[in-house]
Amino acid sequence: MENFTPLASLAGGVLIGLAAVAMLLFAGRIGGISGIYGGLLTADRGDTAWRAWFIGGLMAGATLMAFLHPESLDIVINKTPLAVIVAGLLVGIGARLGSGCTSGHGVCGVGRLAPRSLVATTVFMMTGALAAYIVNHIFGGAV
Amino acid sequence: MNPTNIVIFSIGIVFSLGLCLSGMTQPEKVTAFLDFTGNWDPSLLMVMLGAVTTYFTLSRFTLKRKAPMLAQKFALPTRVDIDGRLVAGAAMFGFGWGMVGFCPGPALASLVTLNSSVWIFVISMTAGMYIYGTLDTRFKGEPDGGAGALERSAEALRHPATATS
């Protein structure tokens, strides 16, 4: 547990929660990133600009953090491109099929005790643990 | 330039600061949380605790309003039924998340690092969303919950037989 960062993670979590509440307060929407981003592919023309602005904000925030706190964006992915492609496809299809991701279900849905989100979050935590176990212990981290 | 979009842009910035500060943009930290049989890193529990507690507390006050500040009405999901799509989708999503350690928000934010694996992940994720969209346009993705979901959820839990919509 030497990498445990309780205070930074708690503070980061509070910021995520505040941003999601702000989305509800100002726009009246769920702050679910896969829904907002995925809607860019399917939404009507008049419904896309705000989505693009939100994704732009995510990138602007990360750019800021690259200067303020560079270790947070020191990304290490020691997986083959094939594994990254498979994971990306699963995340993309799964988030749309399951109507949400870690933010929409895990934060907003759980935060409102929505039964579908409680089920989805339990399921994706379990299969996430299974995948991490298989990758780390059966394939020795090399996929 | 629409002022609402400036507010939404700012919300995206705050969201992203939270994702980066919390450790969600470090895939190895995410997989170290999910693999609790290894060198377990419980940081993500703190992220969930902070985010869910904040949202749980403040969304209650927010939803007492008649309408959001910059929109006509609250546009929230209303479904409460647990169906195969939800479970299968969450299972697929979780497996992909656990394989590499990226979920959509941190991956999109991390595009600015120009890390090639991040770009491959986001392009594949986008392709996955597109594939799903073309295969089935009947169900548009709506992260769950619902306007007045607390009442309806409680009702559904009391009377599960009548909860299928």
Interface residues (C-beta under 8 A of the other chain):
Chain A: M1 E2 N3 F4 T5 P6 L7 A8 S9 L10 A11 G12 G13 V14 L15 I16 G17 L18 A19 A20 V21 A22 M23 L24 L25 F26 A27 G28 R29 I30 G31 G32 I33 S34 G35 Y37 G38 G39 L41 T42 A49 W50 W53 F54 I55 G56 G57 L58 M59 A60 G61 A62 T63 L64 M65 A66 H69 S72 L73 D74 I75 V76 I77 K79 P81 A83 V84 I85 V86 A87 G88 L89 L90 V91 G92 I93 G94 A95 R96 L97 G98 S99 G100 C101 T102 S103 G104 H105 G106 V107 C108 G109 V110 G111 R112 L113 A114 P115 R116 S117 V119 A120 T121 V123 F124 M125 M126 T127 G128 A129 L130 A131 A132 Y133 V135 N136 H137 V143
Chain B: N2 T4 N5 I6 V7 I8 F9 S10 I11 G12 I13 V14 F15 S16 L17 G18 L19 C20 L21 S22 G23 M24 T25 Q26 P27 E28 K29 T31 A32 L34 D35 F36 T37 G38 N39 W40 D41 P42 S43 L44 M46 V47 M48 L49 G50 A51 V52 T53 T54 Y55 F56 L58 S59 T62 L63 R65 A67 P68 M69 L70 A71 Q72 K73 F74 A75 L76 P77 R79 V80 D81 I82 R85 L86 V87 A88 G89 A90 A91 M92 F93 G94 F95 G96 W97 G98 M99 V100 G101 F102 C103 P104 G105 A107 L108 A109 S110 L111 V112 T113 N115 S117 V118 I120 F121 V122 I123 S124 M125 T126 A127 G128 M129 Y130 I131 Y132 G133 T137 F139 K140 G141 E142 P143 D144 G145 G146 A149 L150 S153 A156 L157
